[in-house]
């Protein structure tokens, strides 16, 4: 199983998702947890690497966990440990970096663009 952390940001019927390496499906911003790393530390590191977004532990609030199909890996599962930010994020100042090729607001019903584990998140948390 691939263990990941992610930032869940919703605005009305849209989720803030990122595209990695020009793949077809988009995910929540975040990434894999390194050995010995706390969930919060992993998310803070990943957001800094990918979006140049600096957050601190006290600004993060744990939402929950979902397990769903990994993408693009076949026959694997991914565990999404989701957090929200306790303060508004100025998305206009975010700069994509590393393997991120796009950042977008994606409609909850745009299932063609959304990675399978994120669809599980939407289903579980009724987003």
NORGI-V676377 format. One record per backbone hydrogen bond with DSSP energy under -0.5 kcal/mol. CO is the residue of the C=O (numbers start at 1). NH is the residue of the N-H. Records with the same first field share a line. If there is no record, write none. Layout:
# NORGI-V676377
CO=NH  NH
This chain:
# NORGI-V676377
1=3
2=4  79
3=33
4=81
5=31
6=8  83
7=9  29
9=16
11=14
13=108
14=11
15=17  106
17=104
18=27
19=21  101  102
20=23
25=20
26=115
27=18
29=7
31=5
34=37
38=42
39=43
40=44
41=45
42=46
43=47
44=48
45=49
46=50
47=51  53
48=52
50=97
51=95
52=54
53=55
56=59
57=60
59=86
61=84
64=82
66=80
68=78
69=117
76=70
77=2
78=68  80
79=4  81
80=66  82
81=6
82=63  64
83=8
84=61
89=91
90=93
91=94
94=96
97=100
99=21
102=19
104=17  106
106=15
107=110
109=111
110=113  114
113=26
115=118  119
116=120
117=121
118=122
119=123
120=124
121=125
122=126  127
